[in-house]
């Protein structure tokens, strides 16, 4: 069941709020929705994290945590789901985003080489930011939509399967 899976990685609310670096946010972190393992709060948090992972800006985990805090959804799931963009996937993700944005804006493609450096940001990114940002937002939105629907359907299916097995075992116990 997805709930059991997410419970393994759940943070303890009281432990998190006692950390020294959480002092400015302590009064905001008492809402049970921010830490609860329910479909209503986990599925949108997963989608938010996927969306933010496609944005070409640093600080995905922090951005997802702050977004989840603002939307009152599960903070740890939102933060962890941003790890879809990692050093292995970030190059292909941004290249695909750039190609999609260039095609939609009707711009001719320039040579694209992604590297995590200040030189790349000040020279290359300044020239390609419009198509890359458009492609990133569209791909992030598509990933969020697919992630939301997939996790929601999987969660609903697992609940239905759990209830069916429970009814079946109850019928077997009552009849036997």
C-alpha positions as CSV (number, residue, x, y, z in Angstrom):
1,X,0.0,0.0,0.0
2,X,1.4,3.4,-0.8
3,X,0.7,4.7,2.6
4,X,3.0,2.1,4.2
5,X,5.7,2.9,1.6
6,X,5.6,6.6,2.4
7,X,5.4,6.0,6.2
8,X,8.9,4.4,6.0
9,X,10.3,7.7,4.9
10,X,8.2,10.0,7.0
11,X,9.8,12.6,9.2
12,X,8.7,12.9,12.8
13,X,7.1,16.4,13.1
14,X,8.2,16.9,16.7
15,X,11.8,16.1,15.9
16,X,11.9,18.4,12.9
17,X,10.4,21.4,14.8
18,X,13.0,21.0,17.6
19,X,15.9,21.6,15.2
20,X,17.7,25.0,15.6
21,X,17.4,25.9,12.0
22,X,13.6,25.5,12.0
23,X,13.1,28.1,14.7
24,X,11.7,30.8,12.3
25,X,9.2,28.3,10.9
26,X,8.3,26.5,14.1
27,X,4.9,28.2,14.4
28,X,4.0,27.2,10.8
29,X,4.9,23.5,11.1
30,X,2.2,22.3,13.5
31,X,-0.3,21.6,10.7
32,X,-0.8,17.8,10.4
33,X,-1.2,18.1,6.6
34,X,2.4,19.0,6.3
35,X,3.6,15.7,7.6
36,X,0.6,13.3,7.2
37,X,0.6,10.3,5.0
38,X,-2.8,10.6,3.3
39,X,-3.5,10.5,-0.4
40,X,-5.0,14.0,-0.2
41,X,-1.6,15.5,0.9
42,X,0.9,13.2,-0.6
43,X,-0.2,13.1,-4.2
44,X,-0.2,16.9,-4.8
45,X,3.1,17.1,-3.0
46,X,4.6,14.5,-5.4
47,X,3.3,16.5,-8.4
48,X,4.7,19.7,-7.0
49,X,8.1,18.2,-6.5
50,X,8.1,16.8,-10.1
51,X,7.1,20.3,-11.5
52,X,9.8,22.1,-9.5
53,X,12.5,19.5,-10.5
54,X,12.2,20.7,-14.1
55,X,12.8,24.3,-13.4
56,X,16.3,25.5,-14.4
57,X,17.0,27.2,-11.1
58,X,19.0,26.0,-8.1
59,X,17.5,25.1,-4.8
60,X,14.8,22.7,-5.9
61,X,14.4,21.0,-2.5
62,X,14.1,24.3,-0.6
63,X,11.7,25.6,-3.2
64,X,9.5,22.5,-3.0
65,X,9.5,22.6,0.8
66,X,8.4,26.3,0.8
67,X,5.8,25.6,-1.9
68,X,4.4,22.7,0.1
69,X,4.3,24.8,3.2
70,X,2.3,27.5,1.3
71,X,-0.1,24.9,-0.3
72,X,-0.4,22.9,3.0
73,X,0.7,19.6,1.5
74,X,3.3,17.0,2.6
75,X,6.7,18.8,2.9
76,X,9.0,15.7,2.8
77,X,7.4,14.2,-0.2
78,X,7.5,17.4,-2.2
79,X,11.2,17.9,-1.2
80,X,12.3,14.4,-2.0
81,X,10.4,14.1,-5.3
82,X,12.6,17.0,-6.6
83,X,15.5,14.6,-6.6
84,X,14.3,13.4,-10.0
85,X,16.6,16.1,-11.3
86,X,20.1,14.9,-10.3
87,X,23.5,15.1,-12.0
88,X,22.6,12.2,-14.3
89,X,19.2,13.5,-15.5
90,X,19.6,17.3,-15.4
91,X,21.5,17.5,-18.8
92,X,18.9,15.5,-20.8
93,X,16.0,17.2,-19.0
94,X,17.2,20.7,-19.9
95,X,18.3,19.8,-23.4
96,X,14.8,18.4,-24.1
97,X,13.2,21.5,-22.5
98,X,15.4,23.7,-24.7
99,X,14.4,21.8,-27.9
100,X,10.7,21.9,-27.0
101,X,10.9,25.7,-26.2
102,X,12.8,26.4,-29.4
103,X,10.3,24.5,-31.5
104,X,7.3,26.2,-29.9
105,X,8.8,29.7,-30.2
106,X,10.0,29.1,-33.7
107,X,13.6,29.9,-32.9
108,X,16.5,28.3,-34.5
109,X,18.4,26.0,-32.2
110,X,21.9,26.9,-31.1
111,X,24.5,24.5,-30.0
112,X,23.6,23.5,-26.5
113,X,26.1,22.2,-23.9
114,X,25.0,22.1,-20.3
115,X,27.4,22.5,-17.5
116,X,27.0,23.6,-13.9
117,X,29.2,26.7,-13.9
118,X,29.0,30.4,-13.6
119,X,30.5,30.8,-17.0
120,X,27.7,28.7,-18.6
121,X,25.0,30.8,-16.8
122,X,26.5,34.2,-17.7
123,X,27.1,33.3,-21.4
124,X,25.0,30.4,-22.7
125,X,21.9,30.6,-20.4
126,X,21.5,34.3,-21.0
127,X,21.0,33.6,-24.7
128,X,18.7,30.5,-24.4
129,X,16.7,31.3,-21.3
130,X,13.4,32.0,-23.1
131,X,13.0,28.6,-24.9
132,X,14.6,26.7,-22.1
133,X,12.2,28.2,-19.5
134,X,9.2,27.7,-21.7
135,X,10.2,24.0,-22.3
136,X,11.0,23.5,-18.6
137,X,7.6,24.8,-17.5
138,X,5.7,22.7,-20.1
139,X,7.7,19.5,-19.3
140,X,7.4,20.1,-15.6
141,X,3.7,20.6,-15.9
142,X,3.4,17.4,-18.0
143,X,5.5,15.5,-15.5
144,X,3.4,16.8,-12.6
145,X,0.2,15.8,-14.3
146,X,1.4,12.3,-15.2
147,X,2.8,11.9,-11.7
148,X,-0.3,13.1,-10.0
149,X,-2.7,10.9,-12.1
150,X,-0.4,7.8,-11.8
151,X,0.2,8.0,-8.1
152,X,-3.5,8.8,-7.4
153,X,-4.7,5.9,-9.5
154,X,-2.1,3.6,-7.9
155,X,-3.1,4.7,-4.4
156,X,-6.9,4.3,-5.2
157,X,-6.2,0.8,-6.7
158,X,-4.2,-0.3,-3.7
159,X,-7.0,0.8,-1.3
160,X,-9.6,-1.0,-3.4
161,X,-7.4,-4.1,-3.5
162,X,-6.8,-3.9,0.3
163,X,-10.6,-3.6,1.0
164,X,-11.4,-6.5,-1.4
165,X,-8.9,-8.8,0.3
166,X,-10.2,-7.8,3.7
167,X,-13.8,-8.5,2.6
168,X,-12.7,-11.8,1.1
169,X,-10.9,-12.9,4.3
170,X,-13.9,-11.9,6.3
171,X,-16.3,-13.9,4.1
172,X,-13.9,-16.9,4.3
173,X,-13.8,-16.6,8.1
174,X,-17.5,-16.2,8.5
175,X,-18.4,-19.1,6.1
176,X,-15.7,-21.5,7.4
